Amino acid sequence: MNISPTDFASLLCSRLCHDLLSPVGALNNGIELLADEHDPEMRQRCLELLSESAKASANKLKFFRLAFGAAGGFGETVDTREAHAAIEGLFGDNHRVKIGWLVEDPVLPKSAIKVLLNLSLIAGDALIRGGQLDIGAEKAANTIEIVVRADGPRIVLDPELRSALAGGRDELPVTPRSAAAFLVNALVEQGGGALQVSPPDAEVLLFGASFKV
């Protein structure tokens, strides 16, 4: 499926706005409540909610900066500790998803970090009742191999995401929700590699990507 860079940029922006709307909206609501509240206990609760919303907003921005943006400066690699911290901030703080980090390389190419983060985002979102999210990556010579595994009581990977990961071969349109999946496919294809996804009836959700960097 072909999509223009402008349209794809618009889809990514829509995804960012959608994901940030909830915590930023909560910040706005909290400030309005705080302005009208005089009970000390309720004001303290408002401040706690504001702190939680601010932290959630910051964590999402840090993650998206690495997953979609040009984080890492002008170098060709990114510290994997940044990627680990971004994933923990996005999923780990709510204690709904437990993260297993199986990446030993201290740095990885930017394209590999983006694939790893976006696959983790998709897999983590598929754990709609929480569960275990294991993330592994290994670089050998000029080839990178990434594995992301999601296991939980209920796993849902929407057909549009599965289609986007396959490069749109099912002819489903790319939407803001599936933009991250389409980005993964594009990066893996640019590296002359392959992306594997476990079948819909599998008990666990498994992503595997192998490509040159």
C-alpha positions as CSV (number, residue, x, y, z in Angstrom):
1,M,0.0,0.0,0.0
2,N,1.4,3.4,-1.0
3,I,0.8,6.4,1.2
4,S,2.4,9.9,0.7
5,P,4.9,11.2,3.3
6,T,2.5,14.1,4.0
7,D,-0.5,11.8,4.7
8,F,1.6,9.5,6.8
9,A,2.9,12.5,8.9
10,S,-0.7,13.6,9.3
11,L,-1.7,10.2,10.6
12,L,1.2,10.1,13.1
13,C,0.2,13.6,14.3
14,S,-3.4,12.5,14.8
15,R,-2.1,9.5,16.8
16,L,0.0,11.7,19.1
17,C,-2.9,14.1,19.6
18,H,-5.3,11.3,20.4
19,D,-3.0,9.7,23.0
20,L,-2.1,13.0,24.7
21,L,-5.6,14.3,24.8
22,S,-6.6,12.2,27.9
23,P,-3.8,13.2,30.3
24,V,-3.7,16.8,29.1
25,G,-7.5,17.1,29.4
26,A,-7.2,15.6,32.9
27,L,-4.7,18.4,33.7
28,N,-7.1,21.0,32.6
29,N,-10.0,19.6,34.5
30,G,-7.8,19.2,37.6
31,I,-6.8,22.9,37.5
32,E,-10.4,24.0,37.2
33,L,-11.4,21.8,40.1
34,L,-8.5,23.1,42.2
35,A,-9.5,26.7,41.6
36,D,-13.0,26.1,43.0
37,E,-12.1,23.7,45.8
38,H,-11.5,24.9,49.3
39,D,-11.5,21.7,51.3
40,P,-7.9,20.9,52.2
41,E,-8.3,17.1,51.7
42,M,-10.0,17.6,48.3
43,R,-7.3,20.1,47.2
44,Q,-4.7,17.6,48.1
45,R,-6.5,15.0,46.0
46,C,-6.7,17.4,43.1
47,L,-2.9,18.0,43.4
48,E,-2.3,14.3,43.4
49,L,-4.4,13.9,40.2
50,L,-2.6,16.8,38.6
51,S,0.8,15.2,39.4
52,E,-0.3,11.8,37.9
53,S,-1.6,13.5,34.8
54,A,1.5,15.5,34.3
55,K,3.7,12.4,34.8
56,A,1.6,10.5,32.3
57,S,1.9,13.3,29.7
58,A,5.6,13.5,30.2
59,N,6.1,9.7,29.9
60,K,4.1,9.6,26.6
61,L,6.0,12.5,25.2
62,K,9.3,10.9,26.0
63,F,8.2,7.6,24.4
64,F,6.8,9.2,21.2
65,R,10.0,11.3,20.9
66,L,12.0,8.1,20.6
67,A,9.4,6.0,18.7
68,F,8.4,8.6,16.1
69,G,10.8,11.6,16.4
70,A,14.5,12.3,15.9
71,A,15.5,11.6,19.5
72,G,19.2,10.8,20.1
73,G,20.7,13.8,18.5
74,F,22.7,13.7,15.3
75,G,24.3,10.3,16.0
76,E,23.3,7.0,14.3
77,T,22.6,5.1,17.6
78,V,20.5,5.5,20.7
79,D,21.3,4.3,24.2
80,T,19.1,1.3,24.9
81,R,18.6,2.5,28.5
82,E,16.5,5.4,27.1
83,A,14.3,2.9,25.2
84,H,13.9,0.8,28.3
85,A,13.0,3.8,30.4
86,A,10.5,5.0,27.8
87,I,8.7,1.6,27.8
88,E,8.7,1.4,31.6
89,G,7.3,4.9,31.7
90,L,4.5,4.1,29.3
91,F,3.4,0.8,30.7
92,G,5.3,0.0,33.9
93,D,3.9,2.8,36.1
94,N,0.3,1.6,35.9
95,H,1.4,-1.9,37.1
96,R,-1.0,-3.4,34.6
97,V,1.8,-4.6,32.3
98,K,5.0,-6.2,33.6
99,I,8.1,-5.5,31.4
100,G,10.7,-8.1,30.7
101,W,13.8,-6.4,29.2
102,L,16.1,-8.7,27.3
103,V,18.3,-6.3,25.5
104,E,22.1,-6.5,26.3
105,D,23.5,-4.1,23.7
106,P,24.3,-0.7,25.2
107,V,23.3,1.1,22.0
108,L,21.3,0.2,18.9
109,P,20.8,2.0,15.6
110,K,17.9,4.5,15.5
111,S,15.9,2.5,13.1
112,A,16.1,-0.6,15.4
113,I,15.0,1.5,18.4
114,K,12.0,2.7,16.5
115,V,11.0,-0.8,15.4
116,L,11.5,-2.1,19.0
117,L,9.5,0.7,20.6
118,N,6.6,0.6,18.1
119,L,6.3,-3.2,18.3
120,S,6.3,-2.8,22.1
121,L,3.6,-0.1,21.9
122,I,1.4,-2.3,19.7
123,A,1.9,-5.5,21.9
124,G,1.4,-3.6,25.1
125,D,-1.8,-2.1,23.8
126,A,-3.0,-5.5,22.8
127,L,-2.8,-6.6,26.5
128,I,-6.2,-5.1,27.3
129,R,-6.4,-6.8,30.7
130,G,-2.7,-6.5,31.4
131,G,0.0,-9.2,31.4
132,Q,3.6,-9.8,30.6
133,L,5.5,-7.9,27.8
134,D,8.9,-9.3,27.0
135,I,11.2,-7.4,24.7
136,G,14.5,-8.7,23.2
137,A,16.9,-7.4,20.6
138,E,20.4,-8.5,19.4
139,K,22.7,-7.0,16.9
140,A,25.2,-9.2,14.9
141,A,27.4,-7.6,12.3
142,N,25.0,-5.3,10.4
143,T,21.8,-7.2,11.1
144,I,19.4,-6.6,14.0
145,E,16.9,-9.2,15.3
146,I,14.0,-8.0,17.5
147,V,11.5,-10.2,19.3
148,V,8.5,-8.8,21.3
149,R,6.2,-11.2,23.1
150,A,2.9,-10.4,24.9
151,D,1.1,-12.8,27.2
152,G,-2.0,-12.1,29.2
153,P,-5.6,-13.2,30.0
154,R,-6.9,-11.4,26.9
155,I,-5.0,-10.3,23.8
156,V,-6.6,-8.3,21.0
157,L,-4.7,-7.3,17.9
158,D,-7.0,-5.4,15.6
159,P,-7.1,-6.5,11.9
160,E,-6.1,-3.0,10.8
161,L,-2.9,-3.3,12.9
162,R,-2.2,-6.8,11.5
163,S,-2.8,-5.5,8.0
164,A,-0.5,-2.5,8.5
165,L,2.3,-4.7,9.9
166,A,2.0,-6.7,6.7
167,G,2.4,-3.6,4.6
168,G,-1.3,-3.2,3.8
169,R,-1.6,-6.4,1.8
170,D,-5.2,-6.9,3.2
171,E,-6.0,-3.5,1.6
172,L,-7.2,-2.1,4.9
173,P,-6.5,1.7,5.0
174,V,-3.8,3.1,7.3
175,T,-5.4,5.0,10.1
176,P,-3.9,7.0,13.0
177,R,-4.3,3.9,15.1
178,S,-2.3,1.7,12.7
179,A,0.3,4.3,11.8
180,A,2.8,2.9,14.2
181,A,2.4,-0.6,12.7
182,F,2.8,0.8,9.2
183,L,6.0,2.6,10.3
184,V,7.4,-0.7,11.6
185,N,6.7,-2.4,8.3
186,A,8.4,0.5,6.3
187,L,11.5,0.4,8.5
188,V,11.9,-3.3,8.2
189,E,11.4,-3.3,4.4
190,Q,13.9,-0.5,4.1
191,G,16.4,-2.8,5.8
192,G,15.6,-5.6,3.4
193,G,14.3,-7.7,6.2
194,A,11.1,-9.6,7.2
195,L,8.5,-9.2,9.9
196,Q,6.7,-12.1,11.4
197,V,3.4,-12.0,13.4
198,S,1.9,-14.9,15.3
199,P,-1.5,-16.1,13.9
200,P,-4.7,-14.7,15.3
201,D,-5.6,-17.9,17.1
202,A,-2.2,-18.1,18.9
203,E,-2.3,-18.1,22.7
204,V,0.4,-15.4,22.9
205,L,1.2,-12.5,20.6
206,L,4.6,-12.7,19.1
207,F,6.4,-10.2,16.8
208,G,9.7,-11.0,15.2
209,A,11.7,-8.7,13.0
210,S,15.1,-9.2,11.3
211,F,16.7,-6.6,9.0
212,K,19.9,-4.9,8.1
213,V,21.0,-1.6,9.7
